[in-house]
């Protein structure tokens, strides 16, 4: 039986030789996929680490997880280079809802996309099997474990030297052969047995043997579980080793007259054989499986082979698994299960603790589709909703420390300025907590996860206030987060901590609203930002030599490169510093020096840096401007709260118009935000 064009073994070998097709193991393919798009150096929590571009592309990509991704990449790289990792599984352990399964599924999706074109995986099919006689009506047989045609080429003859000679005749040099043979493995039990039957049937005629084989592409259908397969932990009764390894097939036994033929086992019935040709096997909640199934994994991880009744099928796949902390701890407590943990590279996954990055995760939880109310009217999203939700959940994930306040920890974890505290203080806190034997006490290991955030947004959407007002009002998210804490957090101390953290989140929201109100009052979206920038520029120019008696200072704008003129107002500078609480000249000089230092460090890297992350400074500037422009925030509150006279009503209307037109508010959230601003709630 003749094969179609480009489907014979010789043509496949020629394509590999020419570089049109690739022969590599699963680890080599995965590391090539990760490294080819490149990576960048980033600083996270005072440590330099690498950020791999492949994990940051796509509509819904992974956010954060720097340490975990670096561990994974070094694990795969070590395995690809023949290190000890190739006999291990990579297990992500952490609290529920911190992105473990999402990361693995994202990786699998990227790998499927990568296996297109020249990276496509191929296998082989034996043809005309019904001629032999002992196979009944079975005409064609595929390699059950999707073995690469190159593996067949390395096992054509019983003598290894003959195989090497045959490959040399196809044009491979000695160096290329050495490289190929690094990935040598014997044929699986059934492929080897069938190949032997074919060899005997044609009296060792190589050409006739090769005519009985055709090369086929491995199916890429995700729903078939080929190349990337997932095995979720099942309950104790329904799960069995058959789900992983396969079992004897009654249908095949009806055809096979030789009962010793290992083809009587149907390996594709199991999850492992379908990913055995250079794929990724994902075991979800691996330690939830019953003991005998975990023992099966032990054998597969260590020996990289499917074994049934003494028959062996070597496999080439990366095994990646997930587990939550409680299941993993329960498993560790059973001392006799130590060998399986010994065969795993355990990677503890923490929650995201960077509130800036959390804004990306929060937008995933809110959803990208257009929202509607129960009556199908458009549902508006308060411009502060994402910030409020992100700050709320991130604060719950930050452990308490004597060295840093929760807000300082939050700012430093996001790479921002936290007053006098340096990033080293955070690094020390993380290192100290890293010594804890109880994983859940380490930095970022406890807190409200992504699912809890999702629940709070669901509760917000279903509330009558949201539906009646047709707007998801930001302040309400704190109420729904509290509901989630009360309903889902069991431990008393933890619950108390989370509720305290949400109070801190409200204070931060309050400060943001103060800034928003000033921007609305000034009819300018970035009014406060400009005033903060002016203060910074003034303290840089205050001691300049070219200052004239008119106190005008010329400087080059780092963003545009243009020359600008600025009048230095020392009264304004002092007012801001008084608001911060700087009374003496020494304190002022020290604060100014720190601001100049930050300016020098940040502007060289990011010319658009605006000091808006310096909450202390932003709050002081807001207070000063509210005081000088409106004779204090109190009187603005009074004017907005008491709209009995025409002037106050005009001010209120003008601010509402600005909020609707320039700041992204709707009628409901603009009124509610002004109402909240007029109360004394959450004053710090």
C-alpha positions as CSV (number, residue, x, y, z in Angstrom):
1,X,0.0,0.0,0.0
2,X,1.6,3.3,-1.1
3,X,1.5,6.3,1.2
4,X,0.5,9.8,0.1
5,X,3.1,12.4,-0.8
6,X,5.1,13.7,2.2
7,X,3.7,10.9,4.3
8,X,6.4,8.3,4.1
9,X,9.0,7.9,6.8
10,X,11.9,8.8,4.4
11,X,10.1,12.1,3.5
12,X,9.6,12.9,7.2
13,X,13.3,12.3,7.9
14,X,14.2,14.6,4.9
15,X,11.8,17.3,6.3
16,X,13.5,17.1,9.8
17,X,16.9,17.2,8.1
18,X,15.9,20.3,6.2
19,X,14.5,22.0,9.3
20,X,10.9,22.0,8.0
21,X,9.9,19.7,10.9
22,X,11.2,19.5,14.4
23,X,12.2,16.5,16.6
24,X,12.4,17.5,20.2
25,X,11.0,16.4,23.6
26,X,8.1,18.2,25.4
27,X,10.5,20.2,27.6
28,X,12.6,21.4,24.7
29,X,9.5,22.5,22.8
30,X,8.0,24.4,25.8
31,X,11.2,26.2,26.7
32,X,11.7,27.2,23.1
33,X,8.1,28.5,23.0
34,X,8.8,30.6,26.2
35,X,12.2,32.0,25.3
36,X,11.6,32.8,21.6
37,X,9.3,35.8,22.2
38,X,11.9,37.2,24.6
39,X,11.9,38.5,28.2
40,X,12.6,41.6,30.2
41,X,14.3,42.3,33.6
42,X,11.9,43.7,36.2
43,X,12.3,44.6,39.9
44,X,9.6,43.0,42.1
45,X,9.6,43.5,45.9
46,X,13.2,44.8,45.8
47,X,14.5,41.7,43.8
48,X,15.5,41.6,40.2
49,X,13.5,39.0,38.3
50,X,12.5,38.1,34.7
51,X,9.3,38.8,33.0
52,X,8.6,36.5,30.0
53,X,6.6,38.1,27.2
54,X,4.7,35.0,26.2
55,X,2.7,35.1,29.5
56,X,1.7,38.8,29.0
57,X,0.1,38.4,25.5
58,X,-3.5,37.7,24.6
59,X,-6.9,39.2,25.6
60,X,-6.9,37.4,29.0
61,X,-3.3,36.8,30.1
62,X,-1.6,36.0,33.4
63,X,-1.0,39.0,35.6
64,X,1.8,39.1,38.1
65,X,3.0,35.6,39.3
66,X,6.6,36.6,38.7
67,X,8.3,34.2,41.1
68,X,6.1,31.3,40.2
69,X,6.7,31.8,36.4
70,X,10.4,32.1,37.0
71,X,10.4,28.8,39.0
72,X,8.4,27.2,36.2
73,X,10.7,28.4,33.4
74,X,13.9,27.3,35.3
75,X,12.3,23.9,36.0
76,X,11.4,23.4,32.2
77,X,14.9,24.7,31.2
78,X,16.6,22.3,33.5
79,X,14.5,19.3,32.2
80,X,15.2,20.4,28.6
81,X,18.9,20.3,29.3
82,X,18.7,16.8,30.8
83,X,18.7,17.8,34.5
84,X,16.9,16.1,37.4
85,X,13.7,18.0,36.6
86,X,12.9,15.7,33.7
87,X,12.1,13.0,36.2
88,X,9.8,15.3,38.3
89,X,6.4,16.9,38.1
90,X,5.8,20.6,38.7
91,X,3.1,21.2,41.4
92,X,1.5,24.6,42.1
93,X,0.3,24.7,45.7
94,X,-1.7,27.6,47.1
95,X,-5.0,29.0,48.4
96,X,-8.1,28.6,46.2
97,X,-8.7,31.4,43.7
98,X,-5.2,32.7,43.2
99,X,-4.7,31.7,39.6
100,X,-3.1,28.2,39.6
101,X,-5.5,26.5,37.2
102,X,-5.8,29.7,35.1
103,X,-2.0,29.7,34.6
104,X,-1.8,26.1,33.6
105,X,-4.7,26.4,31.1
106,X,-3.2,29.5,29.7
107,X,0.1,27.7,29.2
108,X,-1.7,24.8,27.5
109,X,-3.5,27.1,25.1
110,X,-0.2,28.9,24.2
111,X,1.4,25.5,23.6
112,X,-1.4,24.4,21.3
113,X,-0.9,27.6,19.3
114,X,2.8,27.0,19.2
115,X,2.4,23.5,17.8
116,X,1.5,24.8,14.3
117,X,3.5,24.9,11.1
118,X,7.0,23.5,11.5
119,X,6.5,22.8,15.2
120,X,3.6,20.4,14.4
121,X,3.9,17.0,16.1
122,X,3.7,13.8,14.0
123,X,3.2,10.2,14.6
124,X,2.9,7.0,12.5
125,X,0.3,4.5,11.4
126,X,0.8,0.9,10.4
127,X,-1.1,0.0,7.2
128,X,-2.5,-3.3,5.8
129,X,-2.4,-5.1,9.1
130,X,-5.2,-7.5,7.9
131,X,-2.6,-9.2,5.6
132,X,-0.7,-10.7,8.5
133,X,-3.6,-12.8,9.7
134,X,-3.4,-12.6,13.5
135,X,-5.1,-9.1,13.5
136,X,-8.5,-10.1,12.2
137,X,-10.3,-7.3,10.5
138,X,-8.1,-4.5,11.9
139,X,-6.6,-2.8,8.8
140,X,-4.8,0.2,10.3
141,X,-3.2,0.7,13.7
142,X,-1.9,4.1,15.0
143,X,0.8,4.4,17.5
144,X,-1.2,4.5,20.8
145,X,1.1,6.9,22.5
146,X,1.6,9.2,19.4
147,X,5.3,8.2,19.1
148,X,7.3,10.4,16.8
149,X,8.3,8.9,13.5
150,X,11.9,9.6,14.5
151,X,11.5,7.2,17.4
152,X,10.5,4.5,14.8
153,X,13.5,5.4,12.6
154,X,15.8,4.8,15.7
155,X,14.2,1.4,16.2
156,X,13.8,0.0,12.6
157,X,16.3,-2.8,13.2
158,X,17.1,-4.9,16.2
159,X,20.7,-3.9,16.0
160,X,21.2,-0.2,17.2
161,X,24.2,0.2,14.8
162,X,22.0,-0.6,11.8
163,X,19.5,2.1,12.9
164,X,22.3,4.7,13.2
165,X,23.6,3.6,9.7
166,X,20.2,3.9,8.2
167,X,19.8,7.5,9.6
168,X,23.3,8.4,8.3
169,X,22.2,7.2,4.8
170,X,19.3,9.7,5.0
171,X,21.9,12.6,5.2
172,X,22.3,13.1,9.0
173,X,25.8,13.9,10.1
174,X,27.4,12.4,13.2
175,X,26.8,15.5,15.3
176,X,23.1,15.6,14.2
177,X,22.8,11.9,15.1
178,X,24.3,12.5,18.5
179,X,21.8,15.3,19.0
180,X,18.8,13.1,17.9
181,X,19.9,10.2,20.1
182,X,19.7,12.4,23.2
183,X,15.9,11.9,22.8
184,X,16.1,8.2,22.0
185,X,13.6,5.9,23.6
186,X,12.5,2.4,22.7
187,X,9.2,1.8,20.9
188,X,6.2,1.2,23.1
189,X,5.2,-2.4,23.7
190,X,2.5,-2.6,21.0
191,X,4.4,-0.6,18.3
192,X,7.5,-2.8,18.9
193,X,5.4,-6.0,18.7
194,X,3.5,-4.9,15.6
195,X,6.8,-3.8,13.9
196,X,8.3,-7.2,14.7
197,X,5.2,-8.9,13.1
198,X,5.6,-6.8,10.0
199,X,9.3,-7.5,9.8
200,X,8.7,-11.3,9.9
201,X,5.7,-11.0,7.5
202,X,7.9,-9.4,4.7
203,X,11.0,-11.4,5.4
204,X,13.1,-8.4,6.6
205,X,12.5,-6.5,3.4
206,X,13.1,-2.9,4.5
207,X,11.3,-1.2,1.6
208,X,8.2,-3.4,2.1
209,X,8.3,-2.6,5.8
210,X,8.6,1.2,5.2
211,X,5.7,0.9,2.7
212,X,3.6,-0.4,5.6
213,X,4.0,2.8,7.6
214,X,2.6,6.3,6.9
215,X,3.4,9.4,8.9
216,X,0.4,11.3,10.3
217,X,0.0,14.6,12.1
218,X,-1.1,14.3,15.7
219,X,-4.7,15.5,16.0
220,X,-4.9,19.0,17.5
221,X,-8.5,19.0,18.8
222,X,-8.6,20.3,22.3
223,X,-11.7,18.3,23.2
224,X,-9.9,15.1,22.4
225,X,-7.3,15.8,25.1
226,X,-4.4,15.2,22.7
227,X,-1.2,17.1,23.3
228,X,-2.7,19.0,26.3
229,X,-4.9,16.9,28.5
230,X,-6.4,17.5,31.9
231,X,-7.3,14.9,34.5
232,X,-9.4,16.4,37.3
233,X,-9.5,14.6,40.7
234,X,-12.6,12.5,41.0
235,X,-14.3,10.9,44.0
236,X,-12.9,7.8,45.6
237,X,-15.3,5.3,44.0
238,X,-15.4,6.4,40.3
239,X,-11.7,7.1,39.9
240,X,-9.3,4.3,38.9
241,X,-5.9,3.8,37.2
242,X,-7.8,3.0,34.0
243,X,-8.5,6.8,33.7
244,X,-4.8,7.4,33.5
245,X,-3.3,4.3,31.9
246,X,-6.0,2.6,29.9
247,X,-7.2,-1.0,30.1
248,X,-7.7,-4.2,28.2
249,X,-10.1,-3.8,25.3
250,X,-12.8,-6.5,24.7
251,X,-13.4,-5.2,21.1
252,X,-9.7,-5.7,20.2
253,X,-9.6,-9.2,21.8
254,X,-12.4,-10.2,19.4
255,X,-10.0,-9.5,16.5
256,X,-6.6,-10.5,17.9
257,X,-5.8,-14.2,17.7
258,X,-2.5,-13.8,19.5
259,X,-3.5,-13.1,23.1
260,X,0.1,-12.1,24.0
261,X,-0.2,-9.1,21.7
262,X,0.1,-5.9,23.8
263,X,-2.2,-4.1,21.3
264,X,-5.0,-5.7,23.3
265,X,-4.6,-2.9,25.8
266,X,-6.4,0.3,24.8
267,X,-4.1,3.1,26.1
268,X,-6.1,5.9,24.6
269,X,-8.8,5.1,27.2
270,X,-6.4,6.7,29.7
271,X,-5.4,10.4,29.8
272,X,-1.6,9.9,29.7
273,X,-1.3,8.1,26.3
274,X,-3.1,11.0,24.6
275,X,-0.4,13.5,25.7
276,X,2.5,11.0,25.4
277,X,3.8,12.4,22.1
278,X,5.4,15.6,23.5
279,X,2.4,17.0,25.3
280,X,1.4,18.5,28.7
281,X,-0.5,16.4,31.2
282,X,-2.4,18.6,33.7
283,X,-3.5,16.9,36.9
284,X,-5.9,19.2,38.7
285,X,-5.9,18.9,42.5
286,X,-3.5,15.9,42.3
287,X,-3.5,15.2,46.1
288,X,-7.3,14.9,46.2
289,X,-6.9,11.6,44.3
290,X,-7.0,8.3,46.3
291,X,-3.7,6.7,47.3
292,X,-3.4,4.1,44.6
293,X,-3.9,6.7,41.9
294,X,-1.2,8.9,43.4
295,X,1.0,5.7,43.4
296,X,0.3,5.4,39.6
297,X,1.5,9.0,39.2
298,X,4.7,8.2,41.2
299,X,5.6,5.5,38.7
300,X,4.7,7.7,35.7
301,X,6.6,10.7,36.9
302,X,9.8,8.7,37.8
303,X,9.9,6.3,34.9
304,X,8.2,8.4,32.3
305,X,6.4,5.2,31.1
306,X,2.9,3.7,31.1
307,X,3.2,0.2,32.6
308,X,0.4,-2.4,32.4
309,X,1.0,-6.1,33.3
310,X,4.7,-5.8,32.7
311,X,4.4,-4.1,29.3
312,X,5.9,-0.6,29.0
313,X,5.1,2.3,26.8
314,X,7.7,5.1,27.2
315,X,6.1,8.6,27.2
316,X,7.3,12.1,26.5
317,X,5.2,14.6,28.3
318,X,5.5,17.3,31.0
319,X,3.4,16.6,34.1
320,X,2.1,19.8,35.8
321,X,-0.3,19.7,38.7
322,X,-2.2,21.9,41.2
323,X,-3.2,21.5,44.8
324,X,-4.7,23.7,47.5
325,X,-2.8,24.2,50.8
326,X,-5.2,22.1,53.0
327,X,-5.1,19.0,50.7
328,X,-1.3,19.3,50.4
329,X,-0.8,19.6,54.2
330,X,-3.1,16.6,54.8
331,X,-1.1,14.6,52.2
332,X,2.2,15.6,53.9
333,X,0.9,14.5,57.3
334,X,0.7,10.9,55.9
335,X,4.4,10.1,56.2
336,X,4.3,7.0,54.0
337,X,3.4,9.2,51.0
338,X,6.8,11.0,51.1
339,X,8.1,9.4,47.8
340,X,5.5,11.2,45.7
341,X,6.3,14.6,47.2
342,X,10.0,13.8,46.7
343,X,9.3,13.5,42.9
344,X,7.5,16.9,42.8
345,X,8.9,20.4,42.4
346,X,6.6,22.2,44.8
347,X,5.9,25.9,43.9
348,X,3.9,27.9,46.5
349,X,1.7,30.3,44.7
350,X,0.8,33.5,46.5
351,X,-2.1,35.9,45.9
352,X,-1.3,39.0,43.8
353,X,-0.2,41.8,46.3
354,X,0.4,44.6,43.8
355,X,-2.8,46.7,43.8
356,X,-1.9,48.3,40.4
357,X,-1.7,44.9,38.8
358,X,-4.8,43.8,40.7
359,X,-6.7,46.4,38.6
360,X,-6.2,44.1,35.6
361,X,-7.4,41.1,37.6
362,X,-10.4,43.1,38.9
363,X,-11.4,44.0,35.3
364,X,-11.3,40.3,34.5
365,X,-13.7,39.7,37.5
366,X,-16.0,42.6,36.4
367,X,-16.0,41.3,32.8
368,X,-15.4,43.0,29.5
369,X,-18.9,42.7,28.1
370,X,-21.4,45.6,28.2
371,X,-23.4,45.3,31.4
372,X,-27.2,45.7,31.7
373,X,-29.6,45.8,34.6
374,X,-32.4,43.2,35.1
375,X,-34.6,45.4,33.0
376,X,-32.1,45.3,30.1
377,X,-31.0,49.0,30.6
378,X,-27.3,49.9,30.3
379,X,-25.5,49.4,33.6
380,X,-22.8,52.1,34.3
381,X,-19.5,51.4,36.1
382,X,-18.3,54.0,38.6
383,X,-14.8,55.2,37.5
384,X,-13.6,54.4,41.0
385,X,-15.0,50.9,41.2
386,X,-11.9,49.1,40.0
387,X,-9.6,51.0,42.4
388,X,-11.9,50.5,45.4
389,X,-12.3,46.7,44.7
390,X,-8.5,46.3,44.0
391,X,-7.4,48.1,47.1
392,X,-10.0,46.3,49.3
393,X,-8.9,42.7,48.2
394,X,-5.1,43.5,48.2
395,X,-5.1,44.9,51.7
396,X,-6.6,41.6,53.0
397,X,-3.7,39.7,51.4
398,X,-1.0,41.7,53.2
399,X,0.2,40.3,56.5
400,X,0.5,42.6,59.5
401,X,3.9,43.8,60.4
402,X,5.5,45.9,63.1
403,X,7.8,47.6,60.6
404,X,5.2,48.8,58.2
405,X,1.6,50.0,58.3
406,X,-0.9,48.2,55.9
407,X,-0.9,51.2,53.6
408,X,2.9,51.4,53.5
409,X,3.1,47.7,52.7
410,X,0.5,48.1,49.9
411,X,2.4,51.1,48.4
412,X,5.8,49.4,48.5
413,X,4.4,46.1,47.1
414,X,3.2,48.1,44.1
415,X,6.7,49.7,43.7
416,X,5.4,53.1,44.9
417,X,6.6,55.7,47.4
418,X,5.6,55.1,51.0
419,X,6.9,58.2,52.9
420,X,10.3,57.6,54.5
421,X,10.0,53.8,54.3
422,X,12.2,52.1,51.7
423,X,11.6,49.0,49.6
424,X,14.3,47.3,51.7
425,X,11.9,47.4,54.7
426,X,9.4,45.4,52.6
427,X,12.1,43.0,51.5
428,X,13.0,42.4,55.1
429,X,9.4,41.7,56.1
430,X,9.0,39.2,53.2
431,X,12.3,37.4,54.1
432,X,11.2,37.2,57.8
433,X,7.8,35.7,56.8
434,X,9.6,33.4,54.4
435,X,11.1,31.6,57.3
436,X,7.7,30.5,58.6
437,X,7.2,26.7,58.3
438,X,3.5,27.3,58.0
439,X,3.1,28.3,54.4
440,X,-0.1,30.2,54.9
441,X,1.7,32.7,57.2
442,X,4.1,33.8,54.4
443,X,3.7,37.0,52.4
444,X,0.6,37.1,50.2
445,X,-0.5,33.5,51.0
446,X,-3.7,34.4,52.8
447,X,-6.5,36.8,51.8
448,X,-9.5,37.2,49.6
449,X,-8.9,35.4,46.3
450,X,-10.2,36.0,42.8
451,X,-13.4,34.0,43.4
452,X,-14.2,36.0,46.5
453,X,-13.8,39.2,44.5
454,X,-16.0,37.7,41.8
455,X,-18.7,36.9,44.4
456,X,-18.6,40.4,45.8
457,X,-19.1,41.9,42.2
458,X,-22.0,39.4,41.7
459,X,-23.7,40.6,44.9
460,X,-23.1,44.2,43.9
461,X,-24.8,43.6,40.5
462,X,-27.8,41.8,42.0
463,X,-28.6,44.5,44.6
464,X,-31.7,46.6,44.1
465,X,-29.7,49.9,44.6
466,X,-27.4,49.0,41.6
467,X,-30.4,48.0,39.4
468,X,-32.5,51.0,40.4
469,X,-29.7,53.5,40.0
470,X,-28.4,51.7,36.8
471,X,-24.8,52.1,38.2
472,X,-22.3,50.0,40.1
473,X,-21.3,52.5,42.7
474,X,-17.7,52.1,44.0
475,X,-18.4,52.6,47.7
476,X,-20.9,49.7,47.7
477,X,-18.1,47.2,46.8
478,X,-16.9,47.5,50.4
479,X,-20.3,46.5,51.7
480,X,-20.4,43.4,49.4
481,X,-16.8,42.5,50.2
482,X,-17.8,42.6,53.9
483,X,-20.7,40.3,53.1
484,X,-18.3,37.8,51.4
485,X,-16.0,37.9,54.4
486,X,-18.9,37.2,56.9
487,X,-20.3,34.5,54.7
488,X,-17.2,32.6,53.5
489,X,-14.4,33.2,55.9
490,X,-14.6,30.7,58.7
491,X,-11.7,31.5,61.0
492,X,-12.5,34.3,63.5
493,X,-9.1,36.0,63.6
494,X,-8.9,36.0,59.9
495,X,-12.4,37.5,59.5
496,X,-11.6,40.3,62.0
497,X,-8.4,41.1,60.1
498,X,-10.1,41.3,56.7
499,X,-12.9,43.5,58.1
500,X,-10.2,45.8,59.6
501,X,-8.4,45.8,56.2
502,X,-11.6,46.9,54.4
503,X,-11.9,49.8,56.8
504,X,-8.4,50.9,55.7
505,X,-9.5,50.5,52.1
506,X,-12.4,52.9,52.7
507,X,-10.0,55.5,54.0
508,X,-8.0,55.2,50.8
509,X,-11.2,55.5,48.8
510,X,-12.1,58.6,50.8
511,X,-8.8,60.3,49.9
512,X,-9.3,59.5,46.3
513,X,-12.8,61.1,46.4
514,X,-11.3,64.3,47.9
515,X,-9.0,64.5,44.8
516,X,-11.8,63.7,42.4
517,X,-14.0,66.4,44.0
518,X,-11.2,69.0,43.6
519,X,-10.8,68.0,40.0
520,X,-14.6,68.4,39.5
521,X,-14.6,71.7,41.3
522,X,-11.7,73.0,39.1
523,X,-13.5,71.6,35.9
524,X,-10.2,69.9,35.0
525,X,-9.6,66.1,35.1
526,X,-6.0,66.4,36.1
527,X,-6.1,69.5,38.3
528,X,-4.6,67.9,41.4
529,X,-1.9,66.1,39.3
530,X,-0.8,69.5,37.9
531,X,-0.7,71.0,41.3
532,X,1.4,68.2,42.7
533,X,3.7,68.6,39.7
534,X,3.9,72.3,40.4
535,X,4.9,71.7,44.0
536,X,7.7,69.3,42.9
537,X,9.0,71.7,40.3
538,X,8.9,74.6,42.8
539,X,11.0,72.8,45.4
540,X,13.5,71.9,42.7
541,X,13.7,75.5,41.5
542,X,13.5,77.2,44.9
543,X,17.3,77.3,45.3
544,X,18.1,77.8,41.6
545,X,20.8,80.4,40.9
546,X,19.0,81.9,37.9
547,X,16.0,82.9,40.0
548,X,15.2,86.6,39.5
549,X,13.4,89.0,42.0
550,X,10.1,88.1,40.2
551,X,10.7,84.4,41.5
552,X,10.2,83.1,37.9
553,X,12.1,79.9,37.1
554,X,12.7,78.4,33.7
555,X,13.0,74.6,33.4
556,X,12.8,71.9,30.8
557,X,9.7,69.8,30.8
558,X,10.9,66.1,30.9
559,X,7.8,64.9,29.1
560,X,7.8,67.3,26.1
561,X,11.4,68.6,26.3
562,X,10.1,72.2,26.0
563,X,11.2,75.1,28.1
564,X,8.6,76.2,30.7
565,X,8.4,79.1,33.1
566,X,7.1,78.7,36.6
567,X,6.5,81.3,39.3
568,X,7.8,79.9,42.6
569,X,5.2,80.5,45.4
570,X,6.9,79.9,48.7
571,X,3.7,80.4,50.6
572,X,2.1,77.5,48.7
573,X,5.1,75.3,49.2
574,X,5.1,76.0,53.0
575,X,1.3,75.4,53.2
576,X,1.7,72.0,51.6
577,X,4.5,71.0,53.9
578,X,2.5,72.2,57.0
579,X,-0.4,70.0,55.9
580,X,2.1,67.0,55.8
581,X,3.0,67.9,59.4
582,X,6.5,69.4,58.7
583,X,7.0,72.2,61.3
584,X,10.7,72.8,61.5
585,X,13.2,73.9,58.7
586,X,15.1,70.6,59.2
587,X,12.0,68.5,58.6
588,X,11.2,70.5,55.5
589,X,14.7,70.3,54.1
590,X,14.7,66.5,54.7
591,X,11.3,66.1,52.9
592,X,12.4,68.2,50.0
593,X,15.6,66.2,49.6
594,X,13.6,63.0,49.6
595,X,11.3,64.3,46.9
596,X,14.2,65.5,44.8
597,X,15.9,62.1,45.1
598,X,12.7,60.3,44.0
599,X,12.4,62.8,41.1
600,X,16.0,62.0,40.0
601,X,15.5,58.3,40.2
602,X,12.0,58.1,38.6
603,X,12.1,60.7,35.8
604,X,15.2,59.2,34.2
605,X,13.3,55.9,33.8
606,X,9.8,57.2,33.3
607,X,9.5,60.8,32.1
608,X,5.7,60.6,32.7
609,X,6.1,59.9,36.4
610,X,3.6,62.2,38.2
611,X,4.0,61.6,42.0
612,X,0.3,60.7,42.3
613,X,1.3,57.5,44.1
614,X,2.7,59.6,47.0
615,X,-0.6,59.7,48.9
616,X,0.7,61.9,51.7
617,X,1.8,64.6,49.2
618,X,-1.4,64.3,47.1
619,X,-3.6,64.6,50.2
620,X,-1.7,67.7,51.4
621,X,-1.9,69.4,48.0
622,X,-5.7,68.6,47.8
623,X,-6.3,70.0,51.3
624,X,-4.3,73.2,50.5
625,X,-6.0,73.8,47.2
626,X,-9.5,73.2,48.7
627,X,-8.6,75.6,51.6
628,X,-7.2,78.4,49.4
629,X,-9.8,78.1,46.6
630,X,-12.9,77.4,48.5
631,X,-12.0,78.5,52.0
632,X,-11.6,74.9,53.1
633,X,-13.1,71.5,52.2
634,X,-15.6,72.1,55.0
635,X,-17.2,75.1,53.2
636,X,-17.3,73.1,49.9
637,X,-19.1,70.3,51.8
638,X,-21.4,72.9,53.2
639,X,-22.1,74.5,49.8
640,X,-22.8,71.1,48.3
641,X,-24.9,69.8,51.2
642,X,-26.9,73.0,51.6
643,X,-28.2,73.9,48.2
644,X,-31.0,76.3,49.3
645,X,-29.4,79.3,47.7
646,X,-28.9,79.8,44.0
647,X,-25.1,80.1,44.1
648,X,-24.7,76.7,45.9
649,X,-27.1,75.1,43.4
650,X,-25.1,76.5,40.5
651,X,-21.8,75.1,42.0
652,X,-23.4,71.7,42.5
653,X,-24.8,71.7,38.9
654,X,-21.5,72.8,37.5
655,X,-19.6,70.0,39.3
656,X,-22.2,67.4,38.2
657,X,-21.7,68.6,34.6
658,X,-17.9,68.2,34.9
659,X,-18.2,64.8,36.5
660,X,-20.6,63.6,33.7
661,X,-18.7,65.2,30.8
662,X,-15.0,64.9,31.8
663,X,-14.6,62.4,34.6
664,X,-16.6,59.4,33.4
665,X,-19.4,59.5,36.0
666,X,-23.1,58.9,35.4
667,X,-26.0,60.8,37.0
668,X,-26.3,58.2,39.9
669,X,-22.6,57.8,40.9
670,X,-21.9,61.5,40.6
671,X,-24.7,62.3,43.0
672,X,-23.8,59.5,45.4
673,X,-20.1,60.5,45.3
674,X,-20.9,64.1,46.2
675,X,-23.3,62.8,49.0
676,X,-20.4,60.6,50.3
677,X,-18.0,63.6,50.1
678,X,-20.5,65.6,52.2
679,X,-20.5,63.0,55.0
680,X,-17.8,62.6,57.7
681,X,-17.5,58.8,57.0
682,X,-14.1,57.2,56.8
683,X,-12.2,60.3,57.7
684,X,-8.6,59.4,58.4
